[in-house]
Amino acid sequence: MSDRETIGVVGGGQLGRMLAEAAAPLGVEVVVLDPTPDCPASPVARDQIVGEFDDEEGIDELAACADYLTYEIELADPDVLERVAKRHGVPVNPDPDTLRTIQDKLVQNRALRDAGVPVPDFRRVDDREDLLAAVEDFGYPVMLKAREGGYDGRGNVPIADESEIDAALDQIEGGAVVEEFVDFEREVSIIGVKGDGETAAFPLGENVHREEILRETVVPARTSEAVAERAREVAEDVLAMLSGRGVYGIELFETSDGEILVNEIAPRPHNSGHYTIEGALTSQFEQHARAVTGRPLGATDLRRPVVSANLLGDGDERRPADSSGDEEILAHPGASLHWYGKHEVYPLRKMGHLTVVRRDSESTDELLETARELRDEVTFE
Ligand code: ADP
């Protein structure tokens, strides 16, 4: 047991890594639990316990060396977290009950709707009849989603017409929820934080997805002040319905008529908030460390307009990660590079990200263009 305050984190991926980096200046150390030896967080954490995310013995070991528990992955098991936290008298944040709610897309949509938060119209789907009845109301196209276990778009199947119904149902394991297909103008998100009796929210970010994976985040979002204000209001309502301290990624749609709908909530730092490391007065990771340890929250102001771009695995097979293109990024004034320390690359795997902060008078469009050019320099070939 260290004499320094310690956060025990279930999950040791890039989010755990960046959390450990941000906690250190606060005098807070991080120990992670992750099944992969030498996981991304391992080199910067004080220690790694090798174990599955729901391994009760491993989480017991984690709690025994921690003052606070949190998780950076939604696969964490809320029941195990609750039991272990109780046994060791160590607080776990965000509340495992929040995790339980967001792990099931049907329960999540219902909780949001019941709290008066706008969400796409949705129905529970247990069989073909449920789906056909919902489509009768919504009209095509619709989006069918597995209730549990989906991430980065896996578990989501768009359905254009009746001929695609059976194939779509075959792709979903377990229960499903169907949503009206939102005709969105853009996808946006807000990183919200719940502290000890206070909340905070970062500015609205605009997210560009391809193949349902986040490619770039542009901040501030290129939308009207009225839409940004509406998004802030919605984010406040979302934070009010969640329980437990910590950072929440709130994914939103801006519809073609300027409405804001909530797509989903991640009870942890979020890929669309990585820009805060260089772009905001306090990073989302420092905020998470502040929140779960009961410290005051930091300011969420943007320092400068900023764009982040994910560095995703290329090629078509799994192989050792050996990248090139760092020099171009590092040589560009205002650009920052974050590798996650993953030893293997495979197509679309999140290997790192880069951030470009505005220095002169470039427009946001130009910043985005620069971020894309630098991103395109990186290969793992
Ligand atoms: P995941 O949990 O796998 O990240 P999401 O539910 O966030 O999945 O969906 C991934 C992407 O699919 C979204 O970013 C959006 O582009 C698209 N999407 C999700 N739901 C809808 C919807 N109801 N209408 C239109 N597009 C949607």
Boltz pocket constraint, residues with backbone or C-beta under 6 A from the ligand:
constraints:
  - pocket:
      binder: B
      contacts: [[A, 120], [A, 143], [A, 145], [A, 150], [A, 151], [A, 152], [A, 153], [A, 154], [A, 155], [A, 156], [A, 179], [A, 180], [A, 181], [A, 182], [A, 183], [A, 187], [A, 209], [A, 212], [A, 251], [A, 263], [A, 264]]
      max_distance: 6.0
